Each structure stands twice: as C-alpha cells, then as structure tokens.
C-alpha cells in the first residue's frame, strides 16, 4: 500500500509527461512553419543584402528552435516509455513477489519469466558413455511426466568439462586416498519437432534420452 498523495503525485507526473510531449510536438510544428516562412522571406529579400542577412538569421534561429524542440520531444517520449515495463520474450510468469500498489526500488527482482518456446534437454551421461557420442546424432527423448510420450532430437553440443567442475565447491582429492568416481558430462540435446500442439515441456522435468550412435 502507498499513501494517496504518492499515488496522486505519480498520476500527475504521468499527465505532465504526456502534456510535455504534446507541447514539444506543437513547438516542433510551429518551428517548422516558422522556418518555412523565414525561407520564403529570404527568397524575397535577396535583392537587399541587409534584409537577406536578417532572413538568414531568422532561419538559423528557427533551425535552433526546431533542434531544441526535437530534443525536448525525444526526452518526453523517453520519459513516457519509462512508465511501462516490456518483457524481452514471450513466456510464463512465475515466482511473482509484487502486488498492485506496492512500492518497489530500482533493481528489485519482481518476478521470473520462463520462455517455453525454445526448450532443450541436458543429459548427464557418464564419461564412459561418451566414446561413441557425436554432435548431430539422432536422439529420442522420453519425458516421465507424459508416460511414454517421445520427442525427436539431436545432440547439439557436449560440455567441455564435467558437471562437478562448474559446481560452487569442486571436489579435490588432496588426502592421498584416491577413490575413482565415474564423472558425468552434460550433453545438450535440441528438440527437432515443433512443440505446437504438443504437451508443454517445463524446465526441470525428468527425461530419458536414447542416442542412436549408428
């Protein structure tokens, strides 16, 4: 909740911004008409050097006013754009932590936006399974949530390191008692079929990928 006066001040500021924009546009139109009149006067005054200089000065002054008015117009349009927040992509809003009327600070996270148009699968294969995996190989993906429903795909990339290397605290065997542990390598699998009309895949779902190595 916010004070009524803060709300009224915000409404008044938005109205003032729109009024400034309209005033700037009117100033630009007036200045353009002025420069046209000045140029016409300049044409008529070519027979008199003094009048010619005066007309040139008026034309230069009109040009300066036009430039100033255009600058004010751009600033008003920019201020008006700040009144709305636009999402960079289409998606689903989740983890929303803001309500109407709440006061927020600059840089404060308000919600998360999950795009469902571009989806892929990250498969953590054992390092012993990578010998025959290649980029571009065909993959069949079965998603646990949809009971046997499969999606075709292909291997898009293979990570340059194991998943543990990118963890916050990578394991280090510094005690001298080395125990061999099979590591896993993230493999990114792109989905080939258009997901239009298909069940929506959500981030974090469990899947079983089958790679055709031949």
C-alpha positions in Angstrom: 0.0 0.0 0.0 1.1 3.6 -0.6 -0.1 7.0 0.5 -2.8 8.6 -1.5 -0.6 11.6 -2.1 2.1 9.4 -3.6 -0.4 7.8 -6.0 -1.8 11.3 -6.9 1.8 12.5 -7.5 2.5 9.6 -9.8 -0.7 10.2 -11.8 0.1 13.9 -12.0 3.7 13.2 -13.2 2.4 10.9 -15.9 -0.1 13.5 -17.1 2.7 16.2 -17.0 4.9 14.0 -19.1 2.2 13.5 -21.7 1.5 17.2 -21.7 5.2 18.0 -22.2 5.3 15.6 -25.1 2.3 17.3 -26.8 3.8 20.7 -26.1 7.1 19.6 -27.7 5.3 18.3 -30.8 3.4 21.6 -31.1 6.6 23.5 -30.7 8.2 21.4 -33.5 5.3 22.1 -35.8 5.3 25.8 -35.1 9.1 26.0 -35.6 8.8 24.2 -38.9 6.2 26.6 -40.1 8.5 29.4 -38.9 11.4 28.2 -40.9 9.3 27.8 -44.0 8.2 31.4 -43.6 11.8 32.5 -43.0 13.0 30.8 -46.1 10.2 32.4 -48.1 11.2 35.8 -46.7 14.8 35.0 -47.5 13.9 34.4 -51.2 12.1 37.8 -51.4 14.9 39.6 -49.7 17.7 38.6 -52.0 17.6 42.0 -53.7 18.6 43.7 -50.4 21.7 42.4 -48.7 20.7 43.7 -45.2 17.3 42.0 -45.5 19.0 38.9 -46.7 21.2 38.8 -43.6 18.2 39.3 -41.4 16.3 36.5 -43.1 19.3 34.2 -42.7 19.5 35.0 -39.0 15.8 34.2 -38.6 16.2 31.0 -40.5 19.1 30.0 -38.3 17.1 30.9 -35.2 14.2 28.7 -36.4 16.6 25.8 -37.0 17.9 26.2 -33.5 14.4 26.2 -32.1 13.5 23.1 -34.1 16.5 21.3 -32.8 15.7 22.3 -29.2 12.0 21.3 -29.6 13.0 17.9 -31.1 15.4 17.3 -28.2 12.6 18.1 -25.8 10.3 15.8 -27.7 12.7 12.9 -27.6 13.2 13.4 -23.8 9.4 13.4 -23.3 9.0 10.2 -25.4 11.8 8.6 -23.4 10.2 9.6 -20.1 6.9 8.2 -21.3 8.5 4.9 -22.2 9.8 4.6 -18.6 6.1 4.4 -17.4 5.9 0.8 -18.8 7.9 -2.4 -18.5 8.2 -4.7 -21.5 9.1 -8.3 -21.4 12.0 -9.3 -23.7 10.4 -12.6 -24.7 7.0 -14.4 -24.5 6.7 -16.8 -21.6 5.0 -17.7 -18.3 5.3 -15.5 -15.2 6.5 -17.4 -12.1 7.9 -16.5 -8.6 6.0 -13.2 -8.6 6.8 -11.2 -5.5 5.0 -8.0 -6.2 1.4 -6.8 -5.8 -0.5 -3.8 -7.2 0.2 -0.7 -5.1 3.4 -2.0 -3.7 6.4 0.4 -3.7 9.5 -1.1 -5.4 13.1 0.0 -5.7 15.2 0.2 -8.8 16.8 -3.1 -9.5 14.5 -5.1 -7.2 13.5 -8.5 -8.6 9.8 -8.7 -9.1 9.1 -11.9 -10.9 10.7 -14.6 -13.2 9.7 -15.1 -16.8 10.2 -18.6 -18.2 10.2 -18.9 -22.0 8.6 -22.2 -23.3 9.2 -21.6 -27.0 12.9 -22.6 -27.0 13.4 -25.8 -25.0 16.2 -28.3 -24.9 17.3 -31.3 -22.7 20.6 -31.5 -20.8 21.6 -35.2 -20.4 24.3 -36.0 -17.8 25.9 -39.1 -19.5 28.7 -41.0 -17.7 32.1 -40.3 -19.0 32.4 -43.9 -20.1 29.5 -43.4 -22.4 31.0 -40.6 -24.4 33.3 -42.6 -26.7 30.6 -43.1 -29.4 28.7 -39.8 -28.9 29.0 -37.2 -31.6 27.3 -33.8 -32.3 24.4 -34.3 -34.7 23.5 -37.8 -33.7 19.8 -38.6 -33.5 18.2 -38.8 -30.1 14.8 -40.0 -28.9 13.6 -38.3 -25.7 11.0 -39.8 -23.3 9.6 -37.5 -20.7 8.5 -39.1 -17.4 5.6 -36.7 -16.9 3.8 -37.8 -20.1 4.1 -41.5 -19.7 5.9 -42.8 -22.8 5.4 -39.7 -25.0 8.6 -39.2 -27.0 10.2 -36.2 -28.8 12.8 -36.5 -31.6 16.0 -34.5 -31.2 19.7 -34.5 -31.9 22.9 -33.8 -29.9 23.7 -30.1 -30.2 26.8 -29.8 -28.1 28.9 -31.7 -25.5 30.2 -29.8 -22.5 34.0 -29.2 -22.2 34.1 -30.3 -18.6 32.2 -32.4 -16.1 29.3 -31.0 -14.1 31.3 -31.1 -10.9 34.0 -28.7 -12.4 31.3 -26.0 -12.6 30.0 -26.5 -9.0 30.5 -23.9 -6.3 33.0 -26.1 -4.5 34.6 -28.5 -7.0 35.8 -31.8 -5.3 39.6 -32.1 -4.8 41.3 -35.3 -3.9 44.2 -33.9 -1.8 44.3 -36.6 1.0 46.2 -39.1 -1.0 43.4 -41.7 -0.7 42.2 -41.5 -4.3 38.9 -43.2 -5.0 37.9 -43.3 -8.6 34.4 -42.0 -9.2 32.7 -42.1 -12.6 32.0 -38.5 -13.6 29.2 -37.2 -15.7 29.4 -34.9 -18.7 26.5 -32.6 -19.6 25.2 -33.1 -23.2 22.8 -30.6 -24.7 20.1 -32.1 -26.9 18.0 -30.0 -29.2 14.4 -30.9 -29.9 13.7 -31.2 -33.6 9.9 -31.3 -33.8 7.8 -28.1 -33.4 6.2 -28.1 -30.0 3.0 -26.6 -31.3 0.1 -28.8 -30.2 2.4 -31.0 -28.2 2.4 -31.2 -24.4 4.4 -28.3 -23.0 7.8 -29.2 -21.7 8.7 -27.4 -18.5 12.2 -26.7 -17.0 13.3 -29.3 -14.5 11.3 -32.2 -15.9 12.9 -35.7 -15.8 13.6 -37.3 -19.2 15.3 -40.4 -20.5 17.2 -39.7 -23.8 18.2 -42.6 -26.1 21.1 -41.8 -28.5 21.3 -43.7 -31.8 25.1 -44.0 -32.4 24.7 -45.7 -35.7 
